């Protein structure tokens, strides 16, 4: 299995737009450099944080291609972006994404079976899909919460390990018991699990989870990078950091991803906080103040943890 899928922090990238609502590639370049400067281990492009359901196929492909090109081999890039309901349309979307130069192609679990369909149906459809995707490209799973959350069972993970095709799972179960079962299912394999939930992150690392891939890496990725690198050798500091990270993560429920764009504008990365899934006009004065205070806290914490 391709070892470019490193353990560590993988931000779920946002998509910057111009004031007129077009993808802003100059800002995307600055964003990629910002992630790199913060020490992240890889980039997850074209996901829900990227507003993939609001991007055309052409835009999704172009964003992935640009991210790969700008990362320039410094950081591995993975991407998703199949949003259609129909199986053949998804095959088309996935093969288009596979041709962008990404290091792994991520499958959205809720696109493979409906909420009323069984895991056997999902596995059957997945087996068909594997025959129609490039065999040399590692695959991943993403338990995207929209339009509904489809969790992967440990049994299905074991089947994925047996195929030898899977390298990445963005886990959104937020359940330590299930995280432990999943970690056991993939132990000693090439399939790594990345927790998207802050509250369970430190405990899940102790269970064998490989990293973090979540929303808060669009605010203060450097704090998650520190945690992933030092939770073993500086355990008391890691334990003190965790409640602060968990409390900070509640900002996800504010007006994401607009609030992340506002944070990044304060960082000098973005010129515009325009979004497609949410209205930037709703980023009111109180919300802005909360993000400004979060940034002040993040800067202080980063100085203390260095």
N, C-alpha and C positions, 0 to 999 in steps of 0.2 A: 504494500500500500504506500502511496506517495507520502513521504514524511514532511512535505511542506505544510501539511495541516498541523501546525504547532500547537502545543498546549499554551494557554495564556488568555489574553484579552482580545476579543474580536468584536469591535463596535458594529452595531446594526446601523449602517450609514444612512444619514438623511440625504435628501436631494435639494440642493439650493436652487432657487428660482430668481430671475430678474424681477423687478417691480412689475413688469408686464406679464409675468407668469410663465415665461419660458425657462427651460433648464439653463442655469448659469454655470458654464464650464470653467470660467475664470475662478469663480467662488469654489467650485468643486476641486480645482487644483489646490487652492489654499486649504481647503478642508482636509484633503489627503495629507498635505504636509503637516497640518496640525496634529492629526492622528499619529503620524510617524514621529513627530517631535515628542509626543506624550509617551512613546515607548510601547505602543500596542503591538501585538504579535501577528495580526492579520486583519483583513477587512471583509465584512459581509455586506456586499452591495446588492441593490435591487431586492429589498425585503419590505416588510410592512412599514418600518421606519422611513424607508425611501419613498413611501406612498406609491408602491408598485401598482396598486389597483387603480391609480389615477394617471398612470403613464401609458402611453401607447407602446406597442411592441417595439417600434423603431426607437423610441426614447429609452426603453429598458435596455435594449441591445447597445445603444450608443453610450449610455452611462456606464455599463459594465466594461465596454471596450476602453473607454477613456480612463476608468479607474485602473485597469490593468496596465495601460500604457504609462500613466502618471506614476503609479507605484514602482514601475520599472524594475521589478524583481526584488526590491527592498522588502516588500511585504507581500505575502500570498493573498490572493483575492478569490473569494467565493461569491456566488450569486444565485439567486432564485429567479422569480419573475414569471412563473406560469400561473395565470390567473383565470383562464377560461374554464368553463364547465365541461365542455366536450373533450373526450380523450384524444381524438386526432388533433384538435386545436392545441391541446397541451403538448403533444409530441412536437408539433411545429414550433411552439414557443421555446420549449426546452432545447431543441436542436439548434435554434437560432442563438440561444444563450451559450450553448456549448461551444459555439464557434468564435467566441469573443476572446479566448485566451485565458479564461479563468482557470484556477487550480482545482476547483471542485464545483459541481453542479448540485444545487440544493433543491430537493423536492418538498413541496408543501403538502403536509399530511392530509389536510382537509380538502384538497383538490383530488385526491385519489379515491375517496369514497364519501358518500353522504352520511349525515348523522344517523340515519336509520339503517345503514348498511353494515354488515359484519366485518370483522377483521379478516375473515377468509376471503371475502370479496375484495378487500383492500390488497391482500397479498397476491391474489390472482391478477388483479389489475397491475400491481407493481411488477410481477413477473413478466407480463406482456410489455410493460414499459422498458424494462431492462434490455429487452431484445431490440428496442428501437432507439437506444441511446448509444453514444460512442463508448465502447468497452474500455478504452484506455483512460477515460476521465473519471476520477473518483466522484462519488455521490455523497449527498448528505440528506438529512431530514430537518424540517423546520416545522414545529408545532405552532403555526401561526394562529393567533386567537380569532382572526376574522376570516370568513364570516362565521365560523364556529371552530372551537378548539378540538382537534382530534389528537389524543394522546397515543403514543406508541407503546405497546405492551412489551415487557421484557422478552416474551416469546418471539415477537416479531423482530426485536433487535437481534436475538440469537440467529434467526433466519438470515437477517441482513449480514451478520458476521460471516456466516457460512458462504454467502455469495462472493465474498472477497471484494465487493464493489463499493462499500460504504466507509467513509472516513470521518463523518461529522454529524452530530445531532445537536441542534439548538433546542434545549429542554425548557419547556414552560410549565411543567407540572406543579412546581412550587410545593412539593411533597417529599420530605426527607426519606420516608420509607420507600417510596417508589424510586427516588434517586438512587438509593442503595441497591435496590433490585436491578435497576438498569446498569449501574456500575459493575455489578457482578456479572451480568449477562454479556458485557463486552470486554471483561478483564482479559488482558494478555492478547488483545486483538488490535487491529489497526483502526478501529472505530472509537473516536473520542467524543465525550459528552461535554457540552458547554451549558452551564446553568444560566438562565436569564433572570433569575430571581435573587435579589440581594440578600434578603433575610436568611435564606438557607445556604448562602454561598460558602461561607467558611466551613460549616459542618459538612457540606457536600464534598469539599476538597478533601476532607479527612476520609471520606468514603471512596475516593478514587476518581471523582469528577475532574476533568482536565482543564476547565477554565470557565470564563465568563463571557457571555455574548448577550448583552442586554442594552436597554435604553440609556442607562446612566453613563455609559461610555461615550455618550454625546454631550455630557456635562463635565465630568471630571474623571476621564479615563486613567489619569496618572495615579489616582488613589487605588483603583482596581489593579493596575499594573504593580504597584507597591505590594498590595495584599497577596497577589498571586506569586510574587517573587520572595516574600519574606514571612509568609504565615507559618512556615516550619522553623526558621531560625530566629524569628522575633515574635513568638506566639503571644506574649502578653500585650505587646503593642497592637498586634493584629486583632486581638480580642477587644481592646479598647476602641479600635477604629470601627468595628462592626456596627454597634448601635447607631453611630452617627451616619454611616452609609445607609443603613436601613431607614432611618428617619428621613434622610435626604431623598431617598428613592420614592417617597410619596408624591414628589413633584411630578412623577409620571402621570398622575391622575388630574393634573391641572389643565393644561391645554397642549399636550404633546401632539405633533413635533414642533409646533410653533414656539413653545417655550424653550426648546433646545436651540432653535434658530436664534432666539433672542439672546441666549447665553453666548452663542458663537458670535453674534454681532458684537457683544461686549468684549470678546476676545480678539476682535479685529479680523475675524475670518469671513463673515458674511456681511454683505451690504444690505440685504433685504431679508425680512422674516416671512415673506409671502409663502403660503402653502396651498395645496389643492384639497386636502382632506379636511382641513379646519380653516376657519376664517381668521386671518391675522388681526382683524379689527377687534376681536374678542380678547386680545392680549392687553388687558386693561392696566391701569396704573398699579393696582394692588398686585396683580400677577407679576408685573415687571419688577416691583420692589422685592417680591419673594425671590425671583431669580437673581437679582443683584446681590441680595444677602447670601444666597446659596453660593454664588461665585466668590464672595469675600471669605466665606467659610472654607471653600475648597482651596483657595490660595493659602490660607493659614494652615490648613491640615497638610497640604503638600510640603510646605516649609518645615513643619514639625517632623514629617516622616522621612525627609531626605537624609 
